[in-house]
Amino acid sequence: MVDGIIIGAGVVGCALAERLGRYNGEWLVLEAGEDVASGASKANSGIVHAGFDAAPGSRKAYYNVRGARMYAAEAARLGVPYRRNGAYVVAFDSEETRVLEELLRQGKQNGVEDLRLLTGDEARAKEKGLSVEIVACLDVPQSAVVSPYEMTLGYAYHAAQCGVRFIFGQQVTGIDGDPEGGFTVRTSGGSWRARTVINCAGCASDKVRAMMSGEPIRIIPRRGEYYLFDMAAGCPVERTIFQAPGKMGKGVLVTPTVHGNLLIGPSAEEIPDAEDTRTTAEGLAFVREKAFKTCQALPMNRVITTFAGVRAHEQKGDFLVGPVPGAAPGAFEAAGIESPGLSSAPAIAEDLAEQIAAYLQCVQKDRVPEPVPLLKPFSEMDSAQRQAAWEKNPAYGNLVCRCEQVTEAEILDAIHRPVGARSLDGVKRRTRASMGRCQGGFCTPRILELLCRETGMDPLEVTKCGGESRVLTGAISPEQGEGSTYAE
Amino acid sequence: MLNEKHLQVVIVGAGPAGLSAAIAARESGAERLLVLEREEQPGGILQQCIHNGFGLHRFSQELTGPEYAWRDIETCREMGIDIQTGTTVLSVSRDRKVTAISRKRGLEVFQADAVILAMGCRERPRGALATPGTRCAGIYSAGTAQKYINLMGYMPGRRVVILGSGDIGLIMARRMTLQGAKVLACVEIMPYSSGLNRNIVQCLNDYNIPLLLEHTVTDIRGRERLEGVTVAKVDQNRQPVPGTERNFDCDTLLLSVGLIPENELARDCGVPLCGATGGAFVDERLQTEVPGIFACGNVLHVHDLVDYVSEESRLAGQAAAEWAMGRAPKTEKVMQVQDGFGVRGTVPQRIALRADGETENVHLMFRTSNVFRDCALVLTADGAEVLRQKKRILTPGEMVKLTLSPQLMEKIGTARTLTVAVDVQG
């Protein structure tokens, strides 16, 4: 019997795991996907929102503002890149200007600092790329960018260091309250007993809730589509540029990512199937049209990829954080976590961990290991650092991904560290290898070979992102066809 | 600080371009010469091109890619040319410092008198097309699939649709068929293929693989592994025509949608690049606008045949060696070369006229922007026609070469602008 099972290894589940890992106890994370950040946490805007647009008094407002204040320190502690680049919310007419005034009032009420209104000209003086049609702008200096999957990984790495176990490929199929207290969690791969169960299942959080409680919630998945641009194309804005929000969320933004790529999106479409992360002609056209309204200088010929993420919108519209209503004692949840979920994750995790620890009466460990620093990317090293890195580890001399300048040393680290990569996408998210302009055309076969060499996997077992997403379908036997005519 | 090694000529890349450039540079007298190659063996992409058809022009023989590469590698070995493999060049500076890293030697800095950029090209990825759909496994650029099959011995799929009809895609249609896969169609958005006619005949027609011109992939399905694609006809603006969609159940989509010169090193070094070719602006000796830095092969402009890559690269090798040894001819005036109607990406973009009045053959290479039949290529100097060549057919898939003889160059004299154009009247 473990003390707690966290269902879901997205940013909230991993942040919670990292908090609980500081307490004495046995903690387990069960994840349906093959890696952390397999759902909403791998594909969103990557914004740490300041917290001006959630309704005052809502849990979204509370956790967003509190989480955003924690972020710089959290990211620094975990060694994850984070940049407070500020945001503008722009208005194109007097009606939208009134929306900005309302956001200013609401933001102040939520406790967001440094908000102020600017004229269109004042905004353009700071952000040269903005459209001449912008008439007013809300300046949000506290807004920041972070990589959502790197944040999730950062939490997961430290959680693992603190002794939290992660098991992947575990779709939860049932949760039973045990007569003597505690729960049995059944999955596609086994069953585990736990004193507490915490539902951090993102888009599946309604299904997991229904396994524990007669009081249902309903997640309406919302898909958002994005364009990502080549880093070499630069970014026409420094800040994150929002448009005045509508009822489907914050609208299409134009932003640099924390790594400096231009990102535009998302669209917002309610869809029946939370795993349907396809992009559509309509969704992408919508993103282009809206983004062009903000900024005309979008280098559409430098797009490197399009993608979609799905947000777990709960029909009542607010986060659900705490003990699960209508469930046996020991059932907790962080459900309906959509935007600003990334921003809120540190605060949600802090609260939930305290509640769970209080319930279990467990105490903090005397010593918690410092997070093992992430490797400094080769691409960010100067010549002296590169030479020094190679002297320690010659694998730094082998550049595997040339677009993003990722070396073999970094890929081996991604595979071998706790919660290591086991798929091509896993390597990509940990190292940026194959994330550049050639999108892995050159380095994918090399990464596949390294995965096989280091883990003993057969090449036919290697997947893009787990499950049946195998890269290769068969080996060529020497007897067959032309296969015998070449030397390699 | 790292020691800097001084060399006359440093060549970035040991594919066909780099090898030919190295041989010519040595023949021209450059003794201190180094070729840097990131792969573990020289030869570049030829090593995975195990089909034949290479060398018809240069050797009057049909060689496979590795055989073609082997000839130049052998020549380099016989000449004692130093090819350092497993070494990735990280930067080239305007004053020709080349910084590279390798597993064996760590970081190295070479100060070169002349640098030849011969990095080749890469394939345009799916993301650049922004095709709607899922991002499942089973979508590969054709060259990546070629590597899996020919170098690693694994099949990347069983039922295949190919998007784009570039040469690698065509070659892979045949290769996958021979290896037991079913290739359902090759889908090309343009009204013509960008590949060589002989590849369409030998790789598609011979295997009854349909070539769907003016079609594109409009949707990609499959959650984990690819399950199918939707193909639709496109209108004159290349937009899908509603109602023409058809589905193909397939587990693999190969992309052969264009090649992009791999010019990150050139860009970082401030070498001006030409929008039409994606390569550097060069003069007739293949010198970029940064003195002492030369470019040749597919990093300069994407070629159709390796034979022409080798030929062009010999010129770069010779010119770089002469530059390094202070024997480059003095020039005084520069003539601009322009693309006229129907012509795209003429190389070189400028011709430097020698101060001593000597002229050599100048080769203009370009592609046409459409298929033209019974037409003429016309060269004008400041508007006056100086050369006209009748052509039965010109297609974008085949590179056109126009040689300007010393006599013609004399006739052109001191014109400021040369324009190459297609005259559809013939």
HADDOCK unambig.tbl for C-alpha pairs under 7 A between the chains (distance, minus, plus):
assign (segid A and resid 277 and name CA) (segid B and resid 134 and name CA) 6.33 0.50 0.50
assign (segid A and resid 278 and name CA) (segid B and resid 132 and name CA) 7.00 0.50 0.50
assign (segid A and resid 278 and name CA) (segid B and resid 133 and name CA) 4.55 0.50 0.50
assign (segid A and resid 278 and name CA) (segid B and resid 134 and name CA) 4.07 0.50 0.50
assign (segid A and resid 279 and name CA) (segid B and resid 132 and name CA) 4.81 0.50 0.50
assign (segid A and resid 279 and name CA) (segid B and resid 133 and name CA) 4.81 0.50 0.50
assign (segid A and resid 279 and name CA) (segid B and resid 134 and name CA) 6.34 0.50 0.50
assign (segid A and resid 280 and name CA) (segid B and resid 132 and name CA) 4.71 0.50 0.50
assign (segid A and resid 280 and name CA) (segid B and resid 133 and name CA) 6.08 0.50 0.50
assign (segid A and resid 281 and name CA) (segid B and resid 132 and name CA) 5.64 0.50 0.50
assign (segid A and resid 303 and name CA) (segid B and resid 127 and name CA) 6.77 0.50 0.50
assign (segid A and resid 303 and name CA) (segid B and resid 128 and name CA) 5.37 0.50 0.50
assign (segid A and resid 304 and name CA) (segid B and resid 127 and name CA) 4.82 0.50 0.50
assign (segid A and resid 304 and name CA) (segid B and resid 128 and name CA) 5.06 0.50 0.50
assign (segid A and resid 305 and name CA) (segid B and resid 127 and name CA) 3.75 0.50 0.50
assign (segid A and resid 305 and name CA) (segid B and resid 128 and name CA) 6.17 0.50 0.50
assign (segid A and resid 305 and name CA) (segid B and resid 130 and name CA) 6.46 0.50 0.50
assign (segid A and resid 306 and name CA) (segid B and resid 127 and name CA) 6.15 0.50 0.50
assign (segid A and resid 306 and name CA) (segid B and resid 130 and name CA) 5.93 0.50 0.50
assign (segid A and resid 387 and name CA) (segid B and resid 106 and name CA) 6.22 0.50 0.50
assign (segid A and resid 387 and name CA) (segid B and resid 107 and name CA) 5.58 0.50 0.50
assign (segid A and resid 390 and name CA) (segid B and resid 106 and name CA) 5.88 0.50 0.50
assign (segid A and resid 394 and name CA) (segid B and resid 103 and name CA) 5.12 0.50 0.50
assign (segid A and resid 395 and name CA) (segid B and resid 103 and name CA) 6.07 0.50 0.50
assign (segid A and resid 396 and name CA) (segid B and resid 103 and name CA) 6.90 0.50 0.50
assign (segid A and resid 397 and name CA) (segid B and resid 101 and name CA) 5.41 0.50 0.50
assign (segid A and resid 397 and name CA) (segid B and resid 102 and name CA) 4.28 0.50 0.50
assign (segid A and resid 397 and name CA) (segid B and resid 103 and name CA) 3.95 0.50 0.50
assign (segid A and resid 397 and name CA) (segid B and resid 106 and name CA) 5.72 0.50 0.50
assign (segid A and resid 398 and name CA) (segid B and resid 102 and name CA) 5.90 0.50 0.50
assign (segid A and resid 398 and name CA) (segid B and resid 103 and name CA) 5.45 0.50 0.50
assign (segid A and resid 399 and name CA) (segid B and resid 88 and name CA) 6.72 0.50 0.50
assign (segid A and resid 438 and name CA) (segid B and resid 124 and name CA) 6.71 0.50 0.50
assign (segid A and resid 438 and name CA) (segid B and resid 125 and name CA) 5.76 0.50 0.50
assign (segid A and resid 439 and name CA) (segid B and resid 125 and name CA) 6.16 0.50 0.50
assign (segid A and resid 441 and name CA) (segid B and resid 141 and name CA) 6.25 0.50 0.50
assign (segid A and resid 441 and name CA) (segid B and resid 144 and name CA) 5.73 0.50 0.50
assign (segid A and resid 442 and name CA) (segid B and resid 144 and name CA) 6.76 0.50 0.50
assign (segid A and resid 464 and name CA) (segid B and resid 137 and name CA) 5.80 0.50 0.50
assign (segid A and resid 467 and name CA) (segid B and resid 224 and name CA) 6.70 0.50 0.50
assign (segid A and resid 468 and name CA) (segid B and resid 224 and name CA) 5.46 0.50 0.50
assign (segid A and resid 468 and name CA) (segid B and resid 225 and name CA) 6.12 0.50 0.50
assign (segid A and resid 469 and name CA) (segid B and resid 136 and name CA) 6.68 0.50 0.50
assign (segid A and resid 469 and name CA) (segid B and resid 137 and name CA) 5.11 0.50 0.50
assign (segid A and resid 469 and name CA) (segid B and resid 224 and name CA) 4.26 0.50 0.50
assign (segid A and resid 469 and name CA) (segid B and resid 225 and name CA) 4.54 0.50 0.50
assign (segid A and resid 470 and name CA) (segid B and resid 137 and name CA) 6.38 0.50 0.50
assign (segid A and resid 470 and name CA) (segid B and resid 225 and name CA) 6.63 0.50 0.50
assign (segid A and resid 471 and name CA) (segid B and resid 137 and name CA) 5.94 0.50 0.50
assign (segid A and resid 471 and name CA) (segid B and resid 138 and name CA) 6.25 0.50 0.50
assign (segid A and resid 471 and name CA) (segid B and resid 156 and name CA) 6.37 0.50 0.50
assign (segid A and resid 472 and name CA) (segid B and resid 154 and name CA) 6.54 0.50 0.50
assign (segid A and resid 472 and name CA) (segid B and resid 155 and name CA) 5.79 0.50 0.50
assign (segid A and resid 472 and name CA) (segid B and resid 156 and name CA) 4.29 0.50 0.50
assign (segid A and resid 472 and name CA) (segid B and resid 157 and name CA) 6.43 0.50 0.50
assign (segid A and resid 473 and name CA) (segid B and resid 155 and name CA) 5.62 0.50 0.50
assign (segid A and resid 473 and name CA) (segid B and resid 156 and name CA) 5.41 0.50 0.50
assign (segid A and resid 473 and name CA) (segid B and resid 157 and name CA) 5.27 0.50 0.50
assign (segid A and resid 474 and name CA) (segid B and resid 154 and name CA) 5.72 0.50 0.50
assign (segid A and resid 474 and name CA) (segid B and resid 155 and name CA) 5.10 0.50 0.50
assign (segid A and resid 475 and name CA) (segid B and resid 153 and name CA) 6.04 0.50 0.50
assign (segid A and resid 475 and name CA) (segid B and resid 154 and name CA) 4.33 0.50 0.50
assign (segid A and resid 475 and name CA) (segid B and resid 155 and name CA) 5.91 0.50 0.50
assign (segid A and resid 476 and name CA) (segid B and resid 153 and name CA) 5.23 0.50 0.50
assign (segid A and resid 476 and name CA) (segid B and resid 154 and name CA) 5.41 0.50 0.50
assign (segid A and resid 476 and name CA) (segid B and resid 155 and name CA) 6.59 0.50 0.50
assign (segid A and resid 481 and name CA) (segid B and resid 178 and name CA) 6.62 0.50 0.50
assign (segid A and resid 481 and name CA) (segid B and resid 179 and name CA) 6.15 0.50 0.50
assign (segid A and resid 488 and name CA) (segid B and resid 151 and name CA) 5.82 0.50 0.50
